[in-house]
Amino acid sequence: MKLEGYSYTEDKSYFDLDQTVRLIKKLLPLSIAYNRFHELHVIDQVDVFLRLDHKSQVLLYENLDLKIIGKLNSQLQVNEIIKVINNIDDLRLAKILDNTNSNISADILQAINHRDIKDIVSLMVKKEDVEPLLGFDEDIAGGLMATELLAVRDDFNIGQILSVIKNQDYLINNDDFSYLFVIDRQGVLKGIVDSKILVVSNPNTYISFVMKKDFISVKVSTTKDKCIKLMKRYNLNVLPVTDHKGKLVGVINLTDIINIVQNEATEDMYKMIGIAGKEHVLGPFWSSVRHRLPWLSVNLITTILAGMIVTMFEGTISRAVVLAIFLPIISGQGGIAGSQTLILIVREIALGNINSRDYKKLLIKEINLGLVHGLIMSLAIGVIAWFWKDSFYLALAVSIAMMFALIVAAISGVLIPISLKILRIDPALGSAVAVTTLTEVIGFFIYLSLAWYLINLIEKGLV
């Protein structure tokens, strides 16, 4: 039976995927729902999966073809997988991990709580590929690498290698056949060969004559950031990983690095705007509530602080209600300026482009930018206030407050993420809330303090 609502056409829209989600939800646990899911491209499978409720997700993992689940695992984040597999029995889970890339399987096993991972590993066919990875931290090359690779000896000729390749169905079917790694009898990495060379070379030619000897590799202890930098700088599709003796133990693939960078960038963005965990925009409603509510609560407390500053000058505002008009203007400009600086700094920290030697230079630059922007914006708002409300003193108070708000925004946008980095706390975590609160509190205090002072001078006839 062919269901309507999905087709691979150029004008395919999210409406089609929405209809597919509804159909799968409605038909689960009937086999027709799983068949429907199988028809989708893996990227669309991920999209549909994330839109399903938890019960439907579990049903899919319990009944889908194992190879389909393996491809899903390569696209999902580990925490998303863990939520689904917690109640799956050990044998089924072992089979799922056998059909998942070894590095992802290791990450899943290390993230499992309240279960004996030794029992699960013992049931796996590919346990010898996964077990060596379990001892590595996820922030080093050993934790990033996969053990699925094709290594050949340097004393083989191309004809012999092609015969070996014919028996490597798993590698060929999973598109991991782009590069071969050449090792000696001790397993030491000697070179890398682009698989296309095998097609055009004489079968009797030894692989050592066509391999690339000036390759780039890393040790298992190399940091994740350094691996990312190397692959980006030298445009590498694969990065071989060796032990301290130079023996080949794994490979880091470009697709894995792209996923890591994308996930980290998304995570940082979510943290900066106060969303806990990864949220899918069309995912379950209550999941979105849980992700957003904690930081909304924190932000409520910080905005109350700004409100307390305003309350301190309640008498001043009652004497000149016009002051209230410019509070949101000062708050908005300070918040935007702080966010501009903050986003740039957090991004540069994440990319590893800033070190301790740059802190002073960076701070001076941002202060100067704050001064320039503050001068321009303060003059603009001063002129507007003067002509709008016909009050020089109101314009003076607004202008000075705007100047200080933008300077504070620039300084806090630099110091807050750098301070968090020094304290080994993720710079993206709550930085936006802290910067906005600081600029509002200081901006409001300066603005209303000046207004109070000027009103008193006017009432006493001193100006």
Residue pairs with C-beta under 8 A, 6 or more apart in sequence:
1 32
3 23
3 32
3 36
4 19
5 16
5 19
5 20
5 23
6 12
6 16
6 17
6 19
6 20
6 36
6 39
6 40
7 16
8 41
17 44
17 47
17 48
17 51
18 51
18 282
20 36
20 40
20 44
20 48
21 48
21 51
21 52
23 33
23 36
24 33
24 36
24 37
24 48
24 52
24 56
25 52
25 53
25 56
27 33
27 36
28 56
28 59
28 60
29 59
29 63
34 60
34 63
34 64
34 65
37 45
37 48
37 60
37 64
37 68
38 64
38 65
38 68
40 48
42 71
42 72
42 75
43 75
45 68
45 71
45 72
46 72
46 75
46 76
49 57
49 60
49 72
49 76
50 80
50 280
50 282
50 283
51 280
51 282
51 283
52 60
53 284
54 83
54 84
54 284
57 83
57 84
58 84
58 87
58 88
61 69
61 84
61 85
61 88
61 96
62 88
62 92
64 72
66 95
66 96
66 98
66 99
67 99
69 96
69 99
69 100
70 96
70 99
70 100
70 101
73 81
73 96
73 100
73 101
73 104
73 105
73 108
74 100
74 101
74 104
74 259
75 259
77 263
77 278
78 104
78 107
78 108
78 111
79 111
79 277
79 278
80 278
81 108
82 108
82 111
82 112
85 93
85 96
85 108
85 112
86 112
88 96
90 115
90 119
90 120
90 123
91 123
93 120
94 120
94 121
94 123
94 124
97 105
97 108
97 109
97 120
97 124
97 126
97 130
98 105
98 124
98 125
98 126
100 108
101 146
101 148
101 256
102 126
102 129
102 130
102 133
102 146
102 147
102 148
103 133
103 143
103 144
103 145
103 146
103 147
103 250
103 256
105 126
105 130
105 133
106 130
106 133
106 134
106 136
106 143
107 138
107 143
109 117
109 120
109 121
109 130
109 134
110 117
110 134
110 138
112 120
117 134
121 127
121 130
121 131
121 134
124 130
129 147
129 148
130 147
132 147
132 249
133 142
133 143
133 145
133 147
133 250
135 142
136 142
136 143
136 220
137 143
138 144
138 224
139 223
139 224
140 220
140 221
140 222
140 223
140 224
141 218
141 219
141 220
141 221
141 222
141 223
141 224
141 227
141 239
141 241
141 250
141 252
142 220
142 221
142 241
142 249
142 250
143 224
144 224
144 227
144 252
144 256
144 257
144 260
145 220
145 241
145 249
145 250
145 251
145 252
146 250
146 251
146 252
146 253
146 256
147 249
147 250
148 170
148 171
148 174
148 176
149 171
149 176
149 181
149 248
149 250
149 251
150 164
150 165
150 168
150 171
150 176
150 177
150 179
150 180
150 181
151 180
151 181
151 182
151 183
151 187
151 248
152 161
152 164
152 180
152 181
152 182
152 183
152 207
153 182
153 183
153 184
153 185
153 207
154 182
154 183
154 184
154 190
154 191
154 206
154 207
154 208
154 211
155 185
155 206
155 208
156 164
156 206
156 207
157 203
157 204
157 205
157 206
157 207
158 198
158 201
158 202
158 203
158 204
158 205
158 206
158 207
158 210
159 203
159 204
161 180
161 198
161 207
162 198
162 203
165 171
165 172
165 177
165 198
168 177
171 177
176 253
177 195
178 194
178 195
178 237
178 238
179 192
179 193
179 194
179 195
179 237
179 238
180 192
180 193
180 195
180 198
180 207
181 189
181 191
181 192
181 193
181 240
181 248
181 251
182 189
182 190
182 191
182 192
182 193
182 207
182 208
182 211
183 189
183 190
183 247
183 248
184 190
186 247
187 247
187 248
188 242
188 245
188 246
188 247
188 248
189 215
189 217
189 240
189 242
189 246
189 247
189 248
190 208
190 211
190 213
191 207
191 208
191 211
191 212
191 213
191 215
192 211
192 212
192 215
192 238
192 240
193 207
193 210
193 211
193 212
194 212
197 210
201 210
215 240
216 230
216 234
216 236
216 239
217 239
217 240
217 241
217 242
218 226
218 227
218 230
218 239
218 240
218 241
218 242
218 252
219 241
219 242
219 243
219 244
220 241
220 242
220 243
220 249
220 250
222 241
224 260
225 352
227 239
227 252
227 257
228 257
228 260
228 261
228 352
229 352
230 236
230 239
231 239
231 252
231 254
231 257
236 254
237 253
237 254
238 251
238 252
238 253
238 254
239 251
239 252
240 248
240 250
240 251
240 252
241 248
241 249
241 250
241 251
241 252
242 248
242 249
243 249
263 278
264 350
265 350
266 278
267 278
267 428
268 346
268 347
268 350
268 426
268 428
269 428
270 276
270 277
270 278
270 279
271 426
271 428
271 429
271 430
271 431
272 342
272 343
272 346
272 428
272 431
272 432
273 295
273 432
274 292
274 294
274 295
274 296
274 298
274 299
274 430
274 432
274 433
275 291
275 292
275 295
276 290
276 291
276 292
276 294
276 295
277 291
279 287
279 288
279 291
279 292
295 430
295 433
298 430
298 433
299 433
302 433
302 434
302 436
302 437
303 437
303 440
305 437
305 441
306 331
306 437
306 440
306 441
306 444
309 440
309 441
309 444
309 445
309 448
310 317
310 327
310 444
310 448
312 448
313 448
313 449
313 451
313 452
316 323
316 448
316 451
316 452
316 455
317 323
317 324
317 448
319 455
320 394
320 451
320 455
322 389
322 391
322 394
323 394
323 397
323 447
323 448
323 451
325 389
326 381
326 385
326 394
326 398
326 401
326 447
327 444
327 447
329 381
329 398
329 402
330 398
330 401
330 402
330 405
330 440
330 443
330 444
330 447
331 439
331 440
331 443
331 444
333 377
333 381
333 402
333 405
333 406
334 405
334 406
334 408
334 409
334 436
334 439
334 440
334 443
335 409
335 435
335 436
335 439
335 440
337 370
337 373
337 405
337 406
337 409
337 410
337 413
337 439
338 408
338 409
338 410
338 412
338 413
338 432
338 435
338 436
338 438
338 439
339 413
339 432
339 435
339 436
340 413
341 366
341 369
341 409
341 410
341 413
341 414
341 435
342 413
342 416
342 417
342 431
342 432
342 435
345 354
345 362
345 413
345 414
345 417
345 418
345 427
346 417
346 427
346 428
346 431
348 354
349 417
349 418
349 421
349 427
350 427
350 428
354 362
354 418
359 414
359 418
362 414
362 418
363 411
363 414
363 415
366 410
366 411
366 413
366 414
367 407
367 410
367 411
369 410
370 406
370 407
370 408
370 409
370 410
370 411
371 407
373 406
373 410
374 402
374 403
374 404
374 405
374 406
374 407
375 403
377 402
377 403
377 406
378 398
378 399
378 400
378 402
378 403
378 406
379 399
381 395
381 398
381 399
381 402
382 395
382 396
382 398
382 399
382 402
383 395
385 391
385 394
385 395
385 398
385 399
386 392
386 394
386 395
389 395
393 454
393 458
393 463
394 451
396 450
396 454
397 447
397 450
397 451
397 454
398 447
400 446
400 447
400 450
401 443
401 444
401 446
401 447
401 450
402 443
404 442
404 443
404 446
405 439
405 442
405 443
405 446
408 438
408 439
408 442
408 443
409 435
409 439
412 434
412 435
412 438
412 439
413 435
416 427
416 431
416 434
416 435
416 438
417 427
417 428
417 431
418 427
420 426
420 427
420 429
420 431
421 427
454 463
457 463
